[in-house]
Amino acid sequence: MREEERSFIQEIKNNEGYTDVITSAIMFLGSVGFLIAGISSYMNQNLIEFLNAKEIIFFPQGITMCFYGLTGLIISSYQIIILKLKVGEGYNKLDREKGTLTIYRNKFPWQKEEIFLTYSINDIEAIRVERNNTILNSKQTIFICLRGKKEIPIIQIRRPININEFEKKASDLASILKVPIRGI
């Protein structure tokens, strides 16, 4: 967080942009390959010379490959659009003068409603920390707990970080808001 007079702003950005773009590009290219193989089996001729799709029976293998190819193209294109438009990035702003916590996130340009949430600092009861570390998935989240049992994730970290660094982020936020921490 950075201090600007009587307010604190924490920018939320995708730090793994290159990894996500490479993953989406690989998925896109693989999907194109599946789709070409499925279409080649339907036409019963090789659309790409090094791909021998004449031996693939269109029903059920060719249809399945077309389905996986189209599904992969849709998902990878959607991921690339999200990365390009920076959907989900934004900021958390704590304004001590107004006594508010503002959460803003970028949206798709064609959506009408903005993701712009404002809460009174007095409504914040605690900060809750959640860590889920498995072999293939690491997710660390910091929530603000509001009155009425409502929890809002304000920081989500996908890459595994040191527990001390993660606890420091939570304790810094808790000390700024003057609330206790739960879940460490």
N, C-alpha and C positions, 0 to 999 in steps of 0.2 A: 504494500500500500504506500502511496505517496501522500504527503501532507500538503494541502493548499489552504492556507489560512485556517479556517474553522471547519474544514471538511477533509475527508479522506476518500481517495478514489483508488479502486483496484480494477485494473483492466483485465478482462477475460479474453484470452486469445488461444487459438489452436497452435500449440507449440510443435505438433507432430505433422505439420502440413505436408512436408516432402514425403514422409512415409505413407501418409494417406493417399497422396496423388499417385505414388508408384504402385501401391496396392490396387487402387481403382483402375489404373492404366493396364496392369497385368490382368485384372478381372475382365476389363473391356476387350482386350486382345484375345483372351481365352474364349470369351463368349462369341466373338466373331468367328473363331475357329469352329466352335460347336455348331453355330448357325450355318456356316458354309458346308460343313460335313453333312448336316441334315438336309440342306437343299440339294447337295450333290447326290445324296442317296435317293431323293425324290426324282431328280432328273435322270438318274442312272448314268451319270457321266461325271468325270472329275473336273470340278471348277478350278482346282489348284493342282498342278502337275504332280507334286510330291505327295499329295493326299490321295490314297486309293480308297475312294468311297463307293465304288461300284459293288463291292462285296457287302456293304451295309444294307440290310433290308430296311425299306422305308417304314414299314409297320412291324414292330413297335420301336425299333432302335432309332430310325431317322426322325420320327415324330418326337421322340424323347429328346434327341439332340437339338432339334429346332426349339423345343420348349425351353430347355436349359439355356440355349443361346440367347433367345429373346429375353428370358428372365434376367440373365446376367447382364445383357445390354441395358435393360431398364434400370437395374439396381446400380450398376457402375456409372451410368450417365447421371443418375440422381445424386450419387455421392460426389461426382465431379462438380455438379452444379452447386451443391451445398458448400463445397470447399471454395469454389470460385466466388460465390456471393457472401462468404463468411457468415453463414447462418449460424446462430448460437453464440457468436462472439458478442461482447458488450462490456459492461462495467457494473461494479457495485460501488455506490457512493453513500458515504455516511456524512450527513450534514448536521453538525452539532448545534448550530444556530437555530435551524428549523426543527431539530429533534427528529429527523427522518433518516431512514435507510431506503435508498432507491436502488432497484435492480432493473437494469436494461439489457435486453438481448436483441441482436439483429434478427430480422425476419426475412421471409421471401418478399421481393418487391411487389408481388401481386396480392399479398395478404393485406386486408384492411386494418385489422387490429394490431397495434404495436404491443410488444412484450415489455411493458413498463409498469413495474410494481413499486408502490411506495408504502412503507410501514413506519409507524411511530416507534421510536427507540424504546419507549415505555412498554410497548407490547412484546418486546423480545425478552423471553424468560431465560434462555440458555443457548449455548452453542453445542451441537452434538457432532461427534466424530465417528465415522464408520470406515473400517478397513476390511476389504475382502481381497485377500491375496491367495490365488490358486496358481497352479502351474501355467495355465494358458491365459489367465485373465487376472489383471490386477486393477482394482478400482478403489480409490480413496476419495471420500466425500465429506465435506463439511456442511452441516445444515444449520440454519437458524431455527430455533424453536419458538413459536409464537404462542400467545395465550389461545386456549381452545384446542390444544394438541396438534396444531398445524406446523408441519416441518417443511422448510423450503431449502433445497440444495443451492448453495451459493458458490461453492468451489468443488469441482470434480477433477480429479487427477487420474489419468489412465495409466501413465507409466509409473513403475514402482519407484518410490523415493524413500530416502532414509526416514525412519520413524521420528527421529529428532527434528528433522526439517518439517515434516508434516505436523507434528505437535506444536512446533513454533508458529506455523501459520495459524493454527487454531487458537493458541494462547494469545498471539498478537491481536487477533480479531476479538477475542473475549475481553482482553484488557481495554481495548478501545471502547467496546460496548458496555464494559463494566458488568458482565454477566458470567455465571459459572460455565464450566465445560463438562459435558457428559460423554461417556463412552470411551475414554482413553484407557 
